[in-house]
């Protein structure tokens, strides 16, 4: 099975400027995701989609394919990950031949491992190419969430979740952003990485589920990088 690994890395970031190139554990943060996808037999190429020439240069140096800079309309705050993925997928299949799966790896999840990627690919194969999504258990259960109603708060979801003990709550998961794996035909038909049927890949290591989106997240990532085996 040929799987295209896609790393979307837009240059602009308001909450953490320059996040994809910030040095983390001795290398740019985006290089962690590129390195994780290397030496996986099923991954035919690692393609970085970016609008930033510096990110492109660093990604090429790290071993990724960067055949073009992303069009301006796909580099805005309103451009979706599906639009970006389909643009890259359409170009790759027209230029390099069809693939059996698209593996989306967000560069803001630097600690996802090659082992996790292999587990995701194996699930994808076992489940006849059903979409696979990396998930983790939330620190706060969604049934405990509140929302503002004027000057007051009310339950975000109906039910008696706030009166329920944590051990009695139903299982809940959230997407970590570290791995999405989907068949091209399914992505094109549904325009979603999370359709009606998606197979969970449970991420149990807290550092693998870390999504670096703010300065505080990055400080945590720096501490994690210092503790990881070299």
C-alpha positions in Angstrom: 0.0 0.0 0.0 1.3 3.4 -1.0 0.6 6.1 1.6 1.3 9.8 1.1 2.3 11.6 4.3 1.2 15.2 4.3 2.4 17.9 6.7 0.5 21.2 6.5 2.6 24.0 7.7 1.3 27.6 7.1 3.7 30.4 7.8 1.3 32.7 9.6 0.4 32.0 13.3 -1.1 34.6 15.5 -1.0 32.7 18.9 2.5 31.3 18.5 4.4 33.2 15.7 6.9 31.1 13.7 5.8 27.9 15.6 6.7 25.4 12.9 10.4 26.6 12.8 10.8 27.2 16.6 13.8 25.2 17.8 12.7 22.3 19.9 15.2 19.7 21.3 17.9 20.7 18.9 15.9 20.9 15.6 13.0 22.9 14.1 9.6 21.7 15.4 8.4 20.6 11.9 11.4 18.3 11.6 10.0 16.1 14.4 7.0 15.2 12.2 9.2 14.7 9.1 11.6 12.4 11.0 8.7 10.4 12.5 7.4 9.5 9.0 10.8 8.4 7.6 11.7 4.8 7.2 8.1 3.6 7.2 7.7 1.2 4.3 4.2 2.2 3.3 5.0 5.9 3.2 5.9 6.7 -0.4 6.7 10.4 0.1 6.5 13.0 2.8 5.1 16.2 1.3 5.0 19.5 3.2 2.4 22.0 2.1 3.4 25.5 3.0 3.2 29.1 1.8 6.4 30.0 3.5 9.8 29.8 1.7 11.8 29.4 4.9 9.6 26.5 6.1 10.0 25.0 2.6 13.8 25.2 2.8 14.0 23.8 6.3 11.6 21.0 5.3 13.6 20.0 2.3 16.8 20.0 4.4 15.0 17.6 6.8 14.2 15.3 3.9 10.6 16.2 2.9 9.3 16.9 -0.6 8.2 20.6 -1.1 7.3 20.8 -4.8 5.6 24.2 -4.6 4.5 26.9 -2.3 0.8 26.7 -1.4 -1.5 29.1 -3.3 -2.5 32.3 -1.4 -6.1 31.3 -1.2 -5.1 28.1 0.8 -2.9 30.1 3.2 -5.6 32.2 4.9 -7.2 31.8 8.3 -10.4 30.5 6.6 -8.7 27.8 4.5 -9.6 24.3 5.8 -7.3 21.4 6.3 -9.5 19.4 3.8 -8.9 22.1 1.1 -5.2 22.0 1.7 -5.1 18.2 1.7 -7.1 17.8 -1.5 -4.9 20.4 -3.2 -1.8 18.4 -2.3 -3.4 15.0 -3.0 -4.6 16.0 -6.4 -1.2 17.3 -7.4 0.6 14.3 -6.1 -1.6 11.7 -7.7 -1.4 13.5 -11.1 2.4 13.7 -10.9 3.4 10.6 -9.0 0.6 8.1 -9.3 -2.3 7.0 -7.1 -2.0 6.3 -3.4 -4.1 4.1 -1.2 -4.1 6.5 1.8 -3.4 10.0 2.8 -1.7 10.4 6.2 -2.1 13.9 7.7 0.5 14.7 10.3 0.1 18.1 12.0 3.5 19.6 12.8 2.2 21.0 16.1 2.2 17.4 17.4 6.0 16.9 17.5 6.1 13.9 19.8 4.0 11.4 17.8 6.2 8.5 17.1 7.0 6.2 14.1 5.6 3.4 16.2 2.2 5.2 16.5 2.2 5.9 12.7 2.8 2.2 12.1 0.0 1.3 14.4 -2.3 3.7 12.5 -1.3 2.2 9.2 -1.9 -1.4 10.5 -5.4 -0.4 11.8 -6.1 1.2 8.4 -5.1 -2.1 6.7 -7.0 -4.3 9.1 -10.2 -2.2 8.8 -10.2 -2.3 5.0 -9.1 1.4 4.6 -11.7 2.9 7.0 -10.6 6.3 8.3 -8.3 6.2 11.3 -8.1 9.1 13.8 -5.6 9.5 16.7 -7.6 10.3 19.9 -6.9 10.7 23.6 -9.1 10.9 26.7 -9.9 14.5 27.8 -8.8 16.0 31.1 -12.3 17.4 31.5 -15.3 15.4 30.5 -17.6 17.2 28.0 -20.6 16.5 30.2 -19.0 18.8 32.8 -18.7 21.7 30.4 -20.6 25.0 30.8 -21.4 27.9 28.5 -22.3 31.5 29.1 -26.0 32.5 29.0 -26.0 36.3 29.6 -24.7 36.9 33.1 -25.0 33.2 34.0 -23.7 29.8 33.2 -25.7 26.8 32.0 -24.9 23.2 31.0 -23.3 22.9 27.6 -24.9 19.5 27.1 -28.2 18.3 28.4 -28.3 15.7 31.2 -27.0 15.2 34.7 -23.3 15.0 33.9 -22.4 17.6 36.6 -23.9 15.4 39.2 -22.2 12.2 37.9 -19.0 10.9 39.5 -16.1 10.9 37.1 -15.8 7.1 37.2 -19.4 6.7 36.2 -19.2 9.0 33.1 -19.3 7.4 29.7 -16.0 7.2 27.8 -15.2 10.4 25.8 -12.3 11.1 23.4 -10.9 14.1 21.6 -8.8 14.2 18.4 -5.2 14.9 19.2 -4.4 16.3 15.7 -1.3 14.0 15.6 -2.6 11.5 13.0 -5.4 11.3 10.4 -5.4 8.5 7.9 -8.0 8.3 5.1 -8.5 6.8 1.7 -8.4 9.5 -1.0 -11.8 8.4 -2.4 -13.4 8.8 1.0 -11.8 12.2 1.6 -13.0 13.4 -1.8 -16.5 12.1 -1.3 -17.1 13.3 2.3 -14.7 16.3 2.5 -14.0 15.3 6.1 -11.3 13.5 8.0 -13.9 12.5 10.6 -17.0 11.0 8.9 -19.8 8.9 10.2 -17.4 5.9 10.7 -13.9 6.5 12.0 -11.6 4.0 13.7 -9.9 5.3 16.9 -6.2 5.0 17.5 -5.9 5.7 21.2 -2.9 7.8 22.3 -2.2 7.0 25.9 1.2 8.9 26.4 0.3 12.5 27.4 3.3 14.0 25.5 2.2 12.3 22.2 -1.2 14.0 22.5 0.4 17.4 23.1 -0.7 20.0 20.5 1.6 23.0 20.5 -0.5 26.0 19.7 0.4 28.6 22.3 3.6 29.8 24.1 2.5 27.8 27.2 2.2 24.7 25.1 5.7 25.3 23.7 7.2 25.6 27.1 5.7 22.3 28.0 7.1 20.8 24.8 10.5 22.1 25.6 10.4 20.4 29.0 9.3 17.1 27.3 12.0 17.3 24.7 14.6 17.7 27.5 13.4 14.5 29.1 13.1 12.3 26.0 15.9 9.8 25.2 18.1 11.2 22.5 
